[in-house]
């Protein structure tokens, strides 16, 4: 049987499709956009590498590899910056700043929506779904940044961390579609897009089930 494998895109860009050929990256990327409102934005230099480090820090906190205090996170961020061969900057508007990265993680974990779920969060959850389309098994695979489970082990919330500094309306729509794909794949009732730079949280609900005829 022919199998066609797709994955919800984890690239933080509005240019690509929601479903792409199977992804090999584990961490999400980041692209800066333009603001769609007049809100004050942080003076931070966005970029793919910043997104990689933020995702890695959040993953390590949830697995217990790295403590969630600002000092430990800053030291770990400094090490990760060195591992990717980038210079450490004190000013986040000029590049990768360990203190700024650590502060983003601390503030994100303190968000009410995240603090409530944190004891139940599992990072980097692989998800899979398959349907038959005209005799071809179409398998959709992906990795959710963090997933909350209830006491029965059922997924209840899927979280997608985003590191964008200034996401556009188009980018927000793409991110909603990406999270929606994960909700439909897992049968989860709620999704959250969490912008770790600004603290903005956007809720996503699953596609309504078709009404029985």
N, C-alpha and C positions, 0 to 999 in steps of 0.2 A: 504494500500500500504506500502510495506517495504521501509524504509528510511535509507540510510547509510550516516552518517555525517562525513565529513573530514575537516581538517583545515590545511592551510600552517603552517609548523613548525616555531615557533618563537625562538627555542632554538639555541643559537649561537654555534653550534657544527657541524662538518662535518660527524658525525657518524650516525645521524638519517635520516629518510626519509623526503622528502619535504612535503608530505601530511601525516598527522598523525590523530588519533582519536581526536575528538573535544577538543581543548585546554581550560584550565580553567584559566591559568595565563594571566594577563593583561600586565605585563612588560616583555621585552625580557631579556634573560639571557646572560652570557658572559663566554666564555672559551678562554684561551690564546692559540695561536698556535705558529708556528715557522715561521720566516720570509722567504719569497721566493725571496728576493733580498738583496742587500748589503746596503740598505738605513739605516740611523741612526734611531733607534727606541727610544721612550721616556722611561726613567727609571721609569716605573710604574708597580705596582703589579696588574695584571688583576684579574678577578674573577667575579662570578655570582652576588655577592652582589654589587660590583662596578657598574655593568651594570644596576641593578635594580634602584640604586640611580640616575644614569645619566638619565635614561629614565623618572623617576619621576620628576626630575628637569626640563627637557625639556617640559614635559607635563604641569607642573604648570606654566612655563613661557608663554606657548602658550595660556593657559586658563586665564592668568592674576592673578593667585593665588600668584605667587612669582615674584617680580621685576627681571629684567634681568641684574642688576648690580652685580659686583663680590662680594661685601660685603653681600648683601642680599642672594645671592646664596650660599655663604660659610656658613652663619648662618643656612640656611635651610638644607644644606648638613650635617652639624654637628648634627642637630636635627634628620635627617633621619638615620644617623649612629647610634645614640643612640637608636632609635626606634627598630632597628634590633639587638641590643645588641652587637655591635662591638665597639672596642676601636677606638678613634680618634687618627690619626697619623699625625705628621707634615711632615714626609718623605713619599711620595707616593710609594717609592720602598718597604716600610715596611708594608703598609696597606692603609686603607681608609683615605685620606687627604681631608678635606673640601675645602681648597684653590685650590688643584689640580682639584677636581671635578667641582668647580665653574669655574675655568679657561677653562676647556673643554667645558662647556656650552656656555660661553661667546664667545669663538673662533668659535664654531660651528654656532652660530647665526650670526656671522660676515662673514661667508663664502659667497662669492658672489652669489652662487646658492641658498643659504637659505635666505639671506637678501632680495633678489629680490622677493621671494615667501612669506615671512613671513606675510605680511598683509592678505594673503588669506589662511593661514594654519589652519586646524582644527585637533586637536590631537585625538588619539585613536578612529578612525572611524571604526565602525563595518561594515563588508562587507559580502555579501551572494550571492551564486549562486547555481542553481540546474539544473541537467540534468538527463534524463532518460537513464539508462544503463541496457538493457535487462530486462525491466519491473521494475527495482528498481530505485527509485528516489535517486540520489546521491547528497546530499547537501554539499556544501563546505562553511565553515564559517571561519571568521578570524577577526583580528583587525589590521588595518594599523596604524603605529606609528603617522604619520601626513599625511594629504592630502590637496592639494591645489585645490581650486574651482574657476571657472571663474564667470563672472558676471551673467550668466544664471543658476548658481548653479550646473554646471557639473564638475565632478572631472577631473583635468588636470595633476596632478603630485602626485604620491604616494611616500612617503619617509619612509625609514626604517633606524632607528638609530642603529648603531652597536658600541659596546664599546671595541671590541677586541684591544689588544695591538699589536699583530703580527699575523694576519690572514694568513693561508696558501692558496695556489692556490686552493686546494680542497674546503676549506671553502668558498672562494670567489665564486666558482661555485655554491655551495649550496645556498648562499645568493642570487645570481642572479636568481636561480630557484624559491626561495621563493617570491621575488618581482615580478617575471614574473607571478606567480599564482595570485597575487593581481591585476596586470594589466589586466589579462584576465578576472578576476571576475568582475571588475568595468568598463571595457571598456576604461580605461585610457591610454593615448598615451605615457606616460613617467614615469619612475621610477628612484629614486635615492637611492643608498646605501651610507649612510654617516657614515664614521668612525670618531666618535667624539674625539677619542684620538689623531689621527694623522692628521685629517683634510682632509683625502682622500675622494673623492666623485666619485662614479662609476655610470654611467648612464645605465639604462636598458630599452629596447624597447619591446613592446608587441609581441606576436606570430603573424606572418603574417596571414591574413585571407586567407582561401583556395580560389583559383581562380575558378570562375564559369566555368563549362564545357559547 
